[in-house]
Amino acid sequence: MIYENVWEALVDAPKDRVDLKARSDLLILIERRLNALQGDKAERLGMNENRLNDLVSGKIDKFGLTELESIARRAGIPRQ
């Protein structure tokens, strides 16, 4: 079977696939933006260092879409 993306292969429910794809896309944008930020990134994003480590480690299961959207706004990423 050929899948359009990894989430299609891993998750049965279409709604869950859309959610995971959106979270994954935001996580990538945030990580790219973090590489350009100077100073205390955790403070700027309103989180502690452990939470920032989860974010940059790509632990998508630890972040909901709403939280990632909020983090993206604090990082200066325009709304998609």
C-alpha positions as CSV (number, residue, x, y, z in Angstrom):
1,M,0.0,0.0,0.0
2,I,1.2,3.5,-0.8
3,Y,0.6,6.3,1.7
4,E,0.5,10.0,1.1
5,N,2.3,10.7,4.4
6,V,3.6,8.9,7.4
7,W,0.6,9.8,9.5
8,E,-1.7,7.9,7.1
9,A,0.4,4.8,7.7
10,L,0.4,5.2,11.4
11,V,-3.1,6.4,12.3
12,D,-6.5,5.0,11.2
13,A,-8.8,7.9,11.9
14,P,-8.7,10.6,9.2
15,K,-9.3,13.3,11.9
16,D,-6.3,12.1,13.9
17,R,-4.1,12.1,10.8
18,V,-5.0,15.7,10.0
19,D,-4.2,16.7,13.6
20,L,-0.9,14.9,13.6
21,K,0.1,16.4,10.3
22,A,-0.8,19.9,11.5
23,R,1.2,19.4,14.7
24,S,4.1,18.0,12.8
25,D,4.2,20.9,10.4
26,L,4.1,23.4,13.3
27,L,6.8,21.6,15.2
28,I,9.1,21.8,12.1
29,L,8.3,25.6,11.7
30,I,9.0,26.2,15.4
31,E,12.2,24.3,15.3
32,R,13.4,26.3,12.3
33,R,12.5,29.6,14.0
34,L,14.2,28.6,17.2
35,N,17.5,28.2,15.3
36,A,17.2,31.9,14.4
37,L,16.3,33.2,17.8
38,Q,18.8,34.7,20.1
39,G,18.8,34.7,23.9
40,D,16.8,32.5,26.3
41,K,14.5,30.6,24.0
42,A,12.6,28.9,26.7
43,E,11.7,32.2,28.4
44,R,10.8,33.8,25.1
45,L,8.4,30.9,24.3
46,G,7.0,30.9,27.9
47,M,8.1,27.5,28.9
48,N,10.8,25.8,31.1
49,E,13.9,24.2,29.7
50,N,12.5,20.6,30.1
51,R,9.5,21.6,28.0
52,L,11.7,23.2,25.4
53,N,13.9,20.1,25.2
54,D,10.7,18.0,24.5
55,L,9.9,20.5,21.7
56,V,13.2,20.5,20.0
57,S,13.5,16.7,20.4
58,G,10.3,16.4,18.3
59,K,8.2,14.8,21.0
60,I,5.0,15.5,19.2
61,D,2.9,13.4,21.5
62,K,3.6,15.9,24.3
63,F,2.0,18.9,22.5
64,G,-1.5,19.5,21.4
65,L,-2.3,21.5,18.3
66,T,-3.6,24.5,20.3
67,E,-0.4,24.6,22.4
68,L,1.8,24.4,19.3
69,E,-0.1,27.2,17.7
70,S,0.5,29.3,20.8
71,I,4.2,28.5,20.8
72,A,4.4,29.4,17.1
73,R,2.8,32.8,17.8
74,R,5.3,33.5,20.6
75,A,8.1,32.5,18.3
76,G,6.9,35.0,15.7
77,I,5.6,32.5,13.2
78,P,2.6,33.9,11.2
79,R,-0.6,31.9,11.5
80,Q,-1.0,29.4,8.7
